[in-house]
Amino acid sequence: MNLENHAFIGWNPKFLECTGCSDDELGSIKLENVLTLGESWSPVSGDKESTGVEYIPCTTKQGSAENFSRGFVVKNRGRIGYVMLDTLGSSAEFEQGKTFGREEERNRIAKAFHDEVSSSILAALFLVEAAKTELEDAGLPQAKLVAKASDILAETTEKIVTVVTDEAGA
């Protein structure tokens, strides 16, 4: 879109569907008749080099009251902006996608813990336990410290397993 002229200069079929406009209409209509823009522009987070990239929330005006689309307009110092609309269709679909994504991430974490972390933790636990036994057999006072470290490591391992398996099963 050309923000200086308040006109659309390019679009795709999904944008036409979301706005309820035809190619001819969108080519001649002012953007204010199609989109409601938010109050003010905000810098894109992480914009460390001050590139001037800003965004503003928007909502389509065309279409029915229950069938509108929300999104953002993004601009970069110039008069050209890009509209990005949420086209998932419904909040139920969005929530379902979020739930599926969370479950995938939990499963990935559980697998990574099982494959990459648990064997190292168990090896450390066995070594500390062996050191504790040797120190106790030798009657050395350091056995108490190593025993305490062994207990803490065992408790922590159990907590990690509980968290990972609860997260993966949640």
Secondary structure, DSSP 4 states (H G I P E B T S, - for coil): -BTTTTB-----HHHHHHHT--HHHHHHSBGGGTEEE-SS-EEPTT-TT---EEEEEEEE-SS-TTS--EEEEEEESSSBEEEEE--S--HHHHHHHHHHHHHHHHHHHHHHIIIIIHHHHHHHHHHHHHHHHHHHHHT-THHHHHHHHHHHHHHHHHHHHHHHHHHHH-
